[in-house]
Amino acid sequence: MTQASSLFTRLEYRLAEQLFHTRWLPRSPRTQRLTMHLFQRCADAGHPAALSLYGHMLFHRAMSPQDKARGARYVLEAANAGDSRAQYQAGQIYEHGCALYPRRDDHAVTWYARAGEAGHPLAAERLARAYRGGQLGLAVDAERAAHWQMLADHAAGFGEGLDSAETETRH
């Protein structure tokens, strides 16, 4: 039965994603409520992408502190499951703090590092800035800043153009 419910959850998530990104469908309050309801159902079922996306939306757009806290919990659950976007968001949550999760620079650095190593360019860029400026409780370290900047550039696709240009001139 869990396999069937997992398939149903994946289908619900795809439907919610289509509703969320479809431009031809009118943006009525009813459609928006349905979309958010589907995302919530999928997140409650443990769907990693839904946890990340719905948690992000709740954390940044919710009006009540309870909804913001629930969004943060969803994001952290997705981050623990390995979602690099959620790992970056977890770094943001701990860097800036919220009611349920107070500011913790050490946790922020850990989540940024996990996301950066997984290829998230903004996380690697944030660590590069932190090492350049001595932020997030880190000592100024030009070598580590360069390392994280290289990862950020590679993840953003800036390093690929240089490599292909070098290859073309050698042939």
SEKEFI-590808 format. One record per residue: residue number from 1; x, y, z of N, C-alpha, C in turn. Coordinates in pm, 1 decimal, m for minus. Example, Ala and Ser with C-alpha at 12.3 -4.5 7.8 and 13.67 -1.06 7.14 Angstrom:
! residues 2
+-----+----------+----------+----------+----------+----------+----------+----------+----------+----------+
|   k |      nxx |      nyy |      nzz |     caxx |     cayy |     cazz |      cxx |      cyy |      czz |
+-----+----------+----------+----------+----------+----------+----------+----------+----------+----------+
|   1 |   1319.0 |   m569.0 |    780.0 |   1230.0 |   m450.0 |    780.0 |   1320.0 |   m330.0 |    780.0 |
|   2 |   1285.0 |   m225.0 |    708.0 |   1367.0 |   m106.0 |    714.0 |   1290.0 |      3.0 |    787.0 |
+-----+----------+----------+----------+----------+----------+----------+----------+----------+----------+
This chain:
! residues 171
+-----+----------+----------+----------+----------+----------+----------+----------+----------+----------+
|   k |      nxx |      nyy |      nzz |     caxx |     cayy |     cazz |      cxx |      cyy |      czz |
+-----+----------+----------+----------+----------+----------+----------+----------+----------+----------+
|   1 |     81.5 |   m119.6 |      0.0 |      0.0 |      0.0 |      0.0 |     85.7 |    125.7 |      0.0 |
|   2 |    204.2 |    122.4 |     65.2 |    288.2 |    241.9 |     67.6 |    338.8 |    275.8 |    m71.0 |
|   3 |    361.8 |    173.4 |   m154.0 |    407.2 |    200.2 |   m290.3 |    297.0 |    270.5 |   m369.2 |
|   4 |    172.2 |    226.3 |   m351.7 |     60.8 |    291.3 |   m420.4 |     44.2 |    433.9 |   m371.0 |
|   5 |     53.5 |    456.3 |   m239.3 |     39.1 |    591.5 |   m186.8 |    156.5 |    678.3 |   m229.9 |
|   6 |    274.0 |    618.7 |   m243.0 |    389.8 |    693.7 |   m289.5 |    370.2 |    736.0 |   m434.9 |
|   7 |    315.2 |    647.2 |   m515.5 |    286.0 |    681.3 |   m654.5 |    180.8 |    792.3 |   m659.5 |
|   8 |     78.6 |    780.2 |   m577.3 |    m25.8 |    882.5 |   m572.1 |     32.8 |   1017.2 |   m527.8 |
|   9 |    121.8 |   1014.9 |   m430.4 |    185.8 |   1138.6 |   m384.0 |    268.8 |   1201.1 |   m494.3 |
|  10 |    342.4 |   1118.4 |   m568.1 |    422.6 |   1171.9 |   m679.7 |    332.7 |   1232.9 |   m786.9 |
|  11 |    220.4 |   1168.4 |   m814.2 |    125.6 |   1222.7 |   m912.7 |     64.1 |   1353.9 |   m862.9 |
|  12 |     28.5 |   1357.8 |   m735.3 |    m25.6 |   1482.4 |   m677.8 |     77.3 |   1595.0 |   m686.4 |
|  13 |    203.1 |   1561.2 |   m659.4 |    307.6 |   1662.8 |   m666.4 |    322.8 |   1715.1 |   m809.2 |
|  14 |    320.4 |   1624.7 |   m906.2 |    331.1 |   1667.7 |  m1047.0 |    215.2 |   1758.7 |  m1085.0 |
|  15 |     95.2 |   1724.5 |  m1039.8 |    m21.8 |   1807.8 |  m1066.4 |     m5.2 |   1945.4 |  m1001.9 |
|  16 |     37.3 |   1948.7 |   m876.6 |     57.5 |   2076.3 |   m807.4 |    163.9 |   2159.9 |   m878.8 |
|  17 |    269.5 |   2094.1 |   m922.1 |    376.7 |   2163.1 |   m994.9 |    324.3 |   2222.2 |  m1126.2 |
|  18 |    243.3 |   2144.7 |  m1197.7 |    185.7 |   2194.0 |  m1322.9 |     93.3 |   2312.9 |  m1297.4 |
|  19 |     10.9 |   2303.1 |  m1194.8 |    m78.0 |   2414.5 |  m1160.9 |      2.4 |   2538.7 |  m1121.8 |
|  20 |    109.8 |   2517.2 |  m1050.9 |    193.4 |   2627.6 |  m1002.4 |    263.5 |   2700.3 |  m1116.7 |
|  21 |    306.1 |   2625.5 |  m1219.0 |    385.4 |   2683.2 |  m1327.9 |    306.2 |   2714.2 |  m1454.5 |
|  22 |    180.5 |   2674.9 |  m1461.1 |    101.8 |   2695.2 |  m1582.8 |     59.3 |   2840.5 |  m1595.7 |
|  23 |     89.7 |   2898.6 |  m1710.8 |     55.8 |   3038.8 |  m1734.5 |    m83.9 |   3055.3 |  m1796.2 |
|  24 |   m132.6 |   2956.2 |  m1866.8 |   m261.3 |   2969.5 |  m1934.4 |   m379.2 |   2954.8 |  m1839.6 |
|  25 |   m355.4 |   2894.0 |  m1722.4 |   m462.8 |   2874.2 |  m1626.0 |   m482.8 |   3003.5 |  m1546.0 |
|  26 |   m605.4 |   3049.7 |  m1534.5 |   m628.6 |   3173.2 |  m1458.2 |   m580.6 |   3158.6 |  m1313.4 |
|  27 |   m521.2 |   3263.3 |  m1261.1 |   m471.0 |   3262.9 |  m1123.5 |   m582.3 |   3300.7 |  m1025.8 |
|  28 |   m683.6 |   3217.0 |  m1020.3 |   m795.3 |   3243.5 |   m930.4 |   m756.7 |   3200.7 |   m788.7 |
|  29 |   m818.6 |   3259.1 |   m689.7 |   m792.9 |   3216.1 |   m551.5 |   m822.9 |   3066.6 |   m530.9 |
|  30 |   m921.7 |   3016.8 |   m601.5 |   m956.8 |   2874.8 |   m589.7 |   m843.4 |   2785.8 |   m641.5 |
|  31 |   m786.3 |   2821.4 |   m756.0 |   m674.6 |   2745.1 |   m812.3 |   m553.4 |   2752.5 |   m720.2 |
|  32 |   m527.7 |   2868.7 |   m664.8 |   m414.1 |   2883.8 |   m574.0 |   m433.5 |   2800.9 |   m447.0 |
|  33 |   m554.8 |   2800.0 |   m392.4 |   m582.1 |   2717.7 |   m273.6 |   m563.6 |   2569.9 |   m303.7 |
|  34 |   m613.0 |   2525.3 |   m421.5 |   m596.3 |   2385.0 |   m460.6 |   m448.6 |   2350.2 |   m473.2 |
|  35 |   m372.2 |   2436.4 |   m537.6 |   m228.9 |   2412.2 |   m555.4 |   m158.5 |   2401.3 |   m420.7 |
|  36 |   m185.1 |   2494.5 |   m332.0 |   m121.5 |   2492.4 |   m199.7 |   m167.1 |   2370.3 |   m119.5 |
|  37 |   m292.9 |   2331.4 |   m133.5 |   m343.0 |   2212.7 |    m64.2 |   m269.4 |   2087.5 |   m113.2 |
|  38 |   m250.1 |   2077.5 |   m244.2 |   m178.2 |   1961.7 |   m299.0 |    m33.0 |   1960.1 |   m251.3 |
|  39 |     32.8 |   2076.0 |   m251.8 |    170.7 |   2082.4 |   m201.3 |    175.7 |   2040.8 |    m54.1 |
|  40 |     79.5 |   2087.1 |     23.4 |     77.9 |   2052.2 |    165.4 |     58.3 |   1902.1 |    184.5 |
|  41 |    m33.8 |   1842.9 |    110.6 |    m56.0 |   1698.0 |    121.6 |     70.8 |   1620.1 |     88.8 |
|  42 |    138.7 |   1663.1 |    m16.7 |    261.2 |   1593.9 |    m56.9 |    371.6 |   1612.6 |     47.2 |
|  43 |    383.8 |   1733.1 |    101.6 |    484.2 |   1758.5 |    205.4 |    453.0 |   1676.6 |    330.0 |
|  44 |    327.0 |   1671.2 |    368.5 |    288.5 |   1591.8 |    485.0 |    314.7 |   1443.4 |    463.5 |
|  45 |    312.1 |   1400.1 |    337.0 |    341.5 |   1260.0 |    305.0 |    491.5 |   1233.5 |    297.3 |
|  46 |    573.2 |   1339.9 |    308.5 |    718.4 |   1322.0 |    309.3 |    784.4 |   1332.1 |    174.2 |
|  47 |    717.5 |   1382.0 |     72.6 |    776.5 |   1397.6 |    m60.4 |    887.1 |   1503.0 |    m51.7 |
|  48 |   1014.1 |   1465.9 |    m81.3 |   1127.0 |   1557.3 |    m58.9 |   1115.5 |   1691.0 |   m132.3 |
|  49 |   1078.7 |   1688.7 |   m258.6 |   1069.1 |   1814.2 |   m333.6 |    954.9 |   1900.9 |   m280.6 |
|  50 |    845.2 |   1837.6 |   m239.9 |    732.9 |   1913.0 |   m183.6 |    770.7 |   1972.8 |    m49.0 |
|  51 |    845.0 |   1896.7 |     30.9 |    892.3 |   1950.7 |    159.0 |    974.5 |   2076.9 |    136.0 |
|  52 |   1062.4 |   2071.0 |     37.9 |   1150.0 |   2184.0 |      8.7 |   1070.8 |   2303.6 |    m44.4 |
|  53 |    990.4 |   2281.4 |   m146.9 |    917.9 |   2391.1 |   m211.7 |    809.7 |   2449.9 |   m121.5 |
|  54 |    726.1 |   2364.3 |    m64.8 |    617.6 |   2413.2 |     20.0 |    674.6 |   2476.7 |    147.3 |
|  55 |    778.6 |   2415.4 |    203.2 |    842.2 |   2473.0 |    320.8 |    899.2 |   2610.8 |    292.8 |
|  56 |    962.3 |   2625.2 |    176.4 |   1016.2 |   2755.8 |    136.5 |    904.7 |   2858.6 |    124.1 |
|  57 |    795.6 |   2820.1 |     59.2 |    683.8 |   2913.6 |     42.8 |    624.8 |   2952.6 |    178.3 |
|  58 |    605.7 |   2855.3 |    266.2 |    550.0 |   2887.0 |    397.6 |    644.4 |   2977.1 |    476.7 |
|  59 |    771.4 |   2943.1 |    475.5 |    866.9 |   3019.6 |    555.9 |    875.6 |   3164.8 |    510.3 |
|  60 |    874.0 |   3186.5 |    379.7 |    893.1 |   3322.4 |    328.4 |    763.7 |   3400.4 |    306.2 |
|  61 |    651.5 |   3331.9 |    292.1 |    528.1 |   3403.2 |    256.5 |    417.1 |   3392.7 |    359.3 |
|  62 |    432.6 |   3308.6 |    458.9 |    326.0 |   3291.1 |    557.6 |    314.9 |   3414.6 |    646.7 |
|  63 |    195.3 |   3439.1 |    692.4 |    170.5 |   3554.0 |    779.3 |    191.1 |   3518.7 |    926.7 |
|  64 |    151.7 |   3398.9 |    966.5 |    158.1 |   3364.0 |   1108.5 |    293.5 |   3301.7 |   1144.2 |
|  65 |    340.0 |   3324.4 |   1265.8 |    465.5 |   3262.1 |   1310.7 |    457.2 |   3109.6 |   1310.7 |
|  66 |    337.6 |   3055.0 |   1335.0 |    321.7 |   2909.3 |   1335.4 |    345.3 |   2852.0 |   1195.3 |
|  67 |    292.2 |   2919.1 |   1092.3 |    313.1 |   2872.4 |    955.6 |    459.4 |   2887.6 |    914.0 |
|  68 |    523.4 |   2996.4 |    955.7 |    665.4 |   3014.9 |    926.4 |    747.9 |   2903.4 |    992.1 |
|  69 |    714.3 |   2870.1 |   1115.4 |    784.9 |   2763.4 |   1186.4 |    761.2 |   2628.5 |   1118.3 |
|  70 |    638.9 |   2603.9 |   1073.1 |    610.6 |   2478.7 |   1001.9 |    688.7 |   2473.7 |    871.3 |
|  71 |    697.5 |   2587.4 |    802.3 |    777.6 |   2594.5 |    680.5 |    923.7 |   2563.6 |    707.6 |
|  72 |    977.1 |   2617.3 |    815.7 |   1116.8 |   2589.8 |    851.8 |   1135.8 |   2441.4 |    881.1 |
|  73 |   1040.5 |   2379.8 |    950.3 |   1050.8 |   2236.1 |    978.2 |   1051.2 |   2154.9 |    849.1 |
|  74 |    962.6 |   2190.9 |    755.4 |    959.6 |   2121.0 |    626.5 |   1093.5 |   2136.3 |    553.8 |
|  75 |   1146.5 |   2257.6 |    552.2 |   1274.0 |   2282.6 |    484.4 |   1384.3 |   2199.3 |    547.8 |
|  76 |   1391.5 |   2197.1 |    679.4 |   1496.3 |   2120.3 |    747.3 |   1480.6 |   1970.7 |    724.2 |
|  77 |   1357.6 |   1923.5 |    714.4 |   1335.1 |   1781.7 |    684.6 |   1385.4 |   1748.9 |    543.6 |
|  78 |   1357.2 |   1836.3 |    448.4 |   1405.5 |   1815.0 |    311.4 |   1557.5 |   1825.6 |    306.4 |
|  79 |   1614.6 |   1918.1 |    383.5 |   1760.6 |   1932.8 |    387.3 |   1825.3 |   1806.4 |    442.6 |
|  80 |   1768.1 |   1751.5 |    547.3 |   1821.7 |   1626.7 |    602.8 |   1808.9 |   1511.1 |    505.1 |
|  81 |   1710.6 |   1519.1 |    414.2 |   1692.6 |   1413.9 |    313.2 |   1787.9 |   1432.7 |    195.3 |
|  82 |   1865.2 |   1543.7 |    192.1 |   1965.5 |   1561.7 |     88.6 |   1930.4 |   1659.4 |    m21.5 |
|  83 |   1820.0 |   1731.5 |    m11.5 |   1781.6 |   1828.4 |   m114.0 |   1871.5 |   1952.0 |   m102.0 |
|  84 |   1949.5 |   1981.7 |   m206.6 |   2048.4 |   2090.3 |   m198.0 |   1982.9 |   2227.7 |   m186.9 |
|  85 |   1867.6 |   2247.8 |   m251.4 |   1798.0 |   2376.7 |   m236.1 |   1751.4 |   2395.6 |    m92.0 |
|  86 |   1701.7 |   2288.8 |    m31.4 |   1658.8 |   2296.1 |    108.1 |   1778.8 |   2314.9 |    200.7 |
|  87 |   1892.5 |   2255.4 |    166.0 |   2012.9 |   2274.5 |    247.0 |   2055.4 |   2420.7 |    245.3 |
|  88 |   2047.0 |   2484.2 |    128.8 |   2077.7 |   2626.9 |    120.7 |   1979.1 |   2707.0 |    205.0 |
|  89 |   1850.4 |   2674.4 |    194.9 |   1749.2 |   2743.0 |    273.4 |   1770.3 |   2720.6 |    423.6 |
|  90 |   1814.0 |   2600.4 |    461.6 |   1843.7 |   2573.2 |    603.0 |   1957.1 |   2663.4 |    650.4 |
|  91 |   2056.6 |   2683.8 |    564.9 |   2163.4 |   2777.7 |    598.0 |   2109.2 |   2917.6 |    619.1 |
|  92 |   2016.7 |   2959.0 |    532.7 |   1953.6 |   3090.4 |    546.5 |   1874.8 |   3101.1 |    677.0 |
|  93 |   1801.4 |   2994.9 |    709.1 |   1721.4 |   2994.7 |    831.9 |   1812.1 |   3012.7 |    953.4 |
|  94 |   1922.5 |   2936.8 |    957.6 |   2011.5 |   2947.1 |   1072.6 |   2096.1 |   3073.4 |   1070.4 |
|  95 |   2123.9 |   3128.0 |    952.7 |   2200.2 |   3252.2 |    947.5 |   2118.3 |   3369.9 |   1000.8 |
|  96 |   1992.1 |   3374.8 |    964.2 |   1909.1 |   3488.4 |   1002.4 |   1822.0 |   3460.2 |   1125.1 |
|  97 |   1796.9 |   3332.9 |   1153.4 |   1716.9 |   3295.8 |   1268.6 |   1568.3 |   3320.6 |   1247.1 |
|  98 |   1488.6 |   3254.5 |   1327.4 |   1343.8 |   3275.0 |   1331.2 |   1297.6 |   3233.5 |   1469.9 |
|  99 |   1169.9 |   3240.5 |   1494.0 |   1117.4 |   3213.7 |   1628.3 |   1154.4 |   3073.7 |   1677.8 |
| 100 |   1140.9 |   2975.6 |   1592.5 |   1164.6 |   2837.5 |   1633.7 |   1312.2 |   2798.4 |   1625.2 |
| 101 |   1385.3 |   2859.6 |   1533.3 |   1525.4 |   2825.5 |   1511.3 |   1609.5 |   2952.5 |   1525.5 |
| 102 |   1670.2 |   2973.7 |   1642.5 |   1749.6 |   3094.6 |   1662.0 |   1875.3 |   3093.1 |   1575.2 |
| 103 |   1933.1 |   3210.0 |   1556.5 |   2053.9 |   3224.2 |   1474.9 |   2165.4 |   3135.1 |   1531.3 |
| 104 |   2223.1 |   3054.3 |   1443.3 |   2335.8 |   2967.4 |   1479.1 |   2431.4 |   2965.5 |   1360.7 |
| 105 |   2538.1 |   3042.8 |   1371.1 |   2634.2 |   3051.9 |   1261.1 |   2696.8 |   2916.8 |   1228.0 |
| 106 |   2725.7 |   2835.5 |   1328.7 |   2787.3 |   2705.1 |   1302.2 |   2694.0 |   2615.4 |   1220.7 |
| 107 |   2564.6 |   2617.2 |   1252.1 |   2468.6 |   2538.5 |   1173.5 |   2455.6 |   2594.8 |   1032.0 |
| 108 |   2455.6 |   2726.7 |   1020.0 |   2445.6 |   2790.0 |    887.8 |   2562.4 |   2747.2 |    800.4 |
| 109 |   2682.9 |   2750.6 |    855.0 |   2802.0 |   2711.0 |    778.3 |   2791.8 |   2564.9 |    736.0 |
| 110 |   2747.0 |   2479.3 |    826.0 |   2733.0 |   2336.8 |    793.6 |   2636.1 |   2316.0 |    677.6 |
| 111 |   2520.1 |   2381.6 |    682.5 |   2421.3 |   2363.8 |    576.1 |   2468.1 |   2425.5 |    445.4 |
| 112 |   2531.8 |   2542.5 |    451.2 |   2586.0 |   2602.1 |    328.6 |   2691.2 |   2510.4 |    266.4 |
| 113 |   2776.0 |   2451.2 |    350.4 |   2880.5 |   2361.9 |    298.6 |   2819.0 |   2238.5 |    232.3 |
| 114 |   2718.7 |   2180.3 |    295.0 |   2652.9 |   2062.8 |    234.6 |   2590.6 |   2099.4 |    100.0 |
| 115 |   2522.1 |   2212.6 |     95.5 |   2458.2 |   2254.3 |    m29.4 |   2562.8 |   2289.4 |   m134.2 |
| 116 |   2668.5 |   2359.4 |    m94.7 |   2774.7 |   2396.8 |   m188.7 |   2844.3 |   2275.6 |   m246.3 |
| 117 |   2871.7 |   2177.0 |   m161.9 |   2934.4 |   2053.8 |   m210.4 |   2841.3 |   1975.5 |   m301.4 |
| 118 |   2710.7 |   1992.7 |   m284.2 |   2612.6 |   1925.0 |   m369.6 |   2587.5 |   2002.1 |   m499.2 |
| 119 |   2655.5 |   2117.7 |   m516.1 |   2644.1 |   2191.2 |   m641.2 |   2551.4 |   2310.9 |   m639.0 |
| 120 |   2513.9 |   2358.9 |   m520.9 |   2428.1 |   2477.3 |   m513.9 |   2516.0 |   2602.2 |   m520.8 |
| 121 |   2506.8 |   2680.9 |   m629.4 |   2598.9 |   2793.7 |   m647.5 |   2584.8 |   2904.5 |   m543.3 |
| 122 |   2462.2 |   2932.7 |   m498.2 |   2443.8 |   3039.7 |   m400.1 |   2504.3 |   3003.7 |   m264.7 |
| 123 |   2497.4 |   2877.0 |   m228.4 |   2555.6 |   2832.7 |   m102.0 |   2707.7 |   2844.3 |   m106.4 |
| 124 |   2767.3 |   2800.0 |   m216.2 |   2912.7 |   2810.8 |   m229.1 |   2956.2 |   2956.7 |   m232.7 |
| 125 |   2878.7 |   3039.8 |   m300.6 |   2909.1 |   3183.5 |   m305.9 |   2899.7 |   3246.2 |   m166.9 |
| 126 |   2799.6 |   3205.3 |    m89.0 |   2784.3 |   3260.1 |     46.8 |   2903.8 |   3223.8 |    133.0 |
| 127 |   2953.3 |   3100.5 |    121.5 |   3070.5 |   3060.4 |    199.0 |   3195.7 |   3134.5 |    151.5 |
| 128 |   3207.4 |   3157.2 |     21.6 |   3321.7 |   3233.4 |    m29.2 |   3321.4 |   3373.8 |     30.9 |
| 129 |   3205.3 |   3439.0 |     31.9 |   3194.7 |   3573.5 |     92.3 |   3224.4 |   3569.3 |    241.4 |
| 130 |   3176.4 |   3464.9 |    308.7 |   3198.7 |   3453.1 |    452.8 |   3347.1 |   3437.9 |    483.9 |
| 131 |   3419.1 |   3358.4 |    404.7 |   3563.0 |   3342.5 |    427.0 |   3641.1 |   3468.2 |    388.0 |
| 132 |   3594.9 |   3539.9 |    286.5 |   3662.7 |   3665.4 |    249.4 |   3643.9 |   3772.7 |    355.5 |
| 133 |   3525.4 |   3778.6 |    414.3 |   3494.4 |   3886.4 |    508.1 |   3496.7 |   3847.9 |    654.3 |
| 134 |   3529.6 |   3723.6 |    686.0 |   3530.2 |   3681.0 |    825.0 |   3390.4 |   3681.7 |    886.0 |
| 135 |   3292.3 |   3637.4 |    810.3 |   3152.9 |   3635.2 |    856.4 |   3115.6 |   3495.5 |    904.6 |
| 136 |   2999.7 |   3485.4 |    966.0 |   2944.2 |   3358.6 |   1015.8 |   3038.7 |   3288.7 |   1114.1 |
| 137 |   3117.2 |   3366.8 |   1185.9 |   3208.3 |   3310.6 |   1284.1 |   3330.3 |   3245.5 |   1223.7 |
| 138 |   3355.4 |   3266.6 |   1095.6 |   3471.1 |   3207.3 |   1028.0 |   3586.2 |   3307.4 |   1024.6 |
| 139 |   3707.0 |   3255.9 |   1033.0 |   3824.1 |   3341.0 |   1019.8 |   3845.2 |   3374.8 |    872.7 |
| 140 |   3902.4 |   3490.9 |    845.8 |   3934.2 |   3528.7 |    708.3 |   4035.5 |   3427.4 |    654.7 |
| 141 |   4004.9 |   3368.9 |    539.5 |   4090.0 |   3266.4 |    479.8 |   4076.0 |   3276.0 |    328.2 |
| 142 |   4175.3 |   3338.5 |    265.0 |   4170.1 |   3360.7 |    120.2 |   4170.1 |   3230.0 |     42.4 |
| 143 |   4241.9 |   3130.3 |     91.8 |   4249.5 |   3001.8 |     21.9 |   4113.0 |   2931.2 |     20.5 |
| 144 |   4047.5 |   2928.4 |    134.2 |   3914.3 |   2866.1 |    139.9 |   3812.4 |   2949.1 |     62.8 |
| 145 |   3826.1 |   3080.3 |     66.8 |   3736.0 |   3166.7 |    m10.2 |   3750.0 |   3135.8 |   m158.8 |
| 146 |   3872.7 |   3118.6 |   m204.2 |   3896.7 |   3086.4 |   m345.6 |   3838.3 |   2949.4 |   m380.5 |
| 147 |   3852.4 |   2854.5 |   m289.4 |   3797.4 |   2720.3 |   m312.2 |   3644.8 |   2726.4 |   m329.6 |
| 148 |   3576.4 |   2794.9 |   m237.6 |   3431.3 |   2803.7 |   m245.6 |   3387.0 |   2886.4 |   m365.5 |
| 149 |   3465.4 |   2989.5 |   m401.5 |   3430.5 |   3069.1 |   m519.2 |   3443.9 |   2986.0 |   m645.9 |
| 150 |   3546.7 |   2901.4 |   m651.1 |   3564.4 |   2812.2 |   m766.0 |   3445.1 |   2715.7 |   m777.4 |
| 151 |   3402.2 |   2660.2 |   m662.7 |   3285.6 |   2571.0 |   m664.5 |   3160.1 |   2646.1 |   m708.7 |
| 152 |   3144.3 |   2769.1 |   m661.5 |   3027.6 |   2849.6 |   m700.2 |   3029.2 |   2877.6 |   m850.1 |
| 153 |   3144.7 |   2915.9 |   m903.2 |   3155.1 |   2944.4 |  m1045.8 |   3129.0 |   2819.9 |  m1129.0 |
| 154 |   3183.5 |   2707.8 |  m1083.9 |   3162.2 |   2581.9 |  m1157.0 |   3014.4 |   2541.5 |  m1153.8 |
| 155 |   2951.7 |   2554.3 |  m1036.2 |   2810.1 |   2517.7 |  m1023.8 |   2721.3 |   2609.6 |  m1107.3 |
| 156 |   2762.3 |   2734.6 |  m1120.4 |   2684.0 |   2830.6 |  m1199.6 |   2712.6 |   2817.1 |  m1348.6 |
| 157 |   2812.7 |   2736.8 |  m1383.8 |   2843.0 |   2713.8 |  m1524.8 |   2947.5 |   2806.9 |  m1582.3 |
| 158 |   3011.3 |   2887.8 |  m1497.9 |   3110.9 |   2980.6 |  m1549.8 |   3240.0 |   2910.5 |  m1588.1 |
| 159 |   3276.3 |   2804.6 |  m1519.1 |   3401.8 |   2734.6 |  m1547.7 |   3396.1 |   2652.1 |  m1673.7 |
| 160 |   3277.0 |   2609.0 |  m1716.4 |   3264.7 |   2520.9 |  m1832.7 |   3303.2 |   2591.8 |  m1961.5 |
| 161 |   3266.7 |   2718.5 |  m1974.1 |   3299.4 |   2792.8 |  m2095.2 |   3448.5 |   2809.3 |  m2112.7 |
| 162 |   3520.5 |   2830.3 |  m2003.2 |   3665.4 |   2844.4 |  m2011.2 |   3730.6 |   2713.5 |  m2050.4 |
| 163 |   3683.9 |   2602.7 |  m1991.7 |   3740.7 |   2472.4 |  m2024.5 |   3719.9 |   2438.1 |  m2171.0 |
| 164 |   3602.1 |   2464.6 |  m2226.3 |   3576.8 |   2430.5 |  m2365.7 |   3655.5 |   2521.2 |  m2457.3 |
| 165 |   3676.4 |   2647.6 |  m2420.4 |   3755.2 |   2738.8 |  m2502.7 |   3899.9 |   2694.3 |  m2506.9 |
| 166 |   3953.0 |   2648.6 |  m2391.3 |   4090.7 |   2599.0 |  m2387.8 |   4104.6 |   2474.5 |  m2474.3 |
| 167 |   4006.7 |   2386.3 |  m2469.1 |   4010.9 |   2263.1 |  m2545.9 |   4010.4 |   2295.0 |  m2695.3 |
| 168 |   3928.2 |   2392.0 |  m2736.9 |   3920.2 |   2426.3 |  m2878.2 |   4051.6 |   2486.6 |  m2930.4 |
| 169 |   4121.6 |   2563.0 |  m2849.2 |   4246.1 |   2624.6 |  m2896.9 |   4358.8 |   2523.8 |  m2903.1 |
| 170 |   4350.5 |   2414.7 |  m2827.6 |   4457.0 |   2314.0 |  m2830.1 |   4449.2 |   2225.5 |  m2953.6 |
| 171 |   4330.6 |   2210.0 |  m3011.1 |   4314.4 |   2116.1 |  m3123.0 |   4352.7 |   2176.7 |  m3251.4 |
+-----+----------+----------+----------+----------+----------+----------+----------+----------+----------+
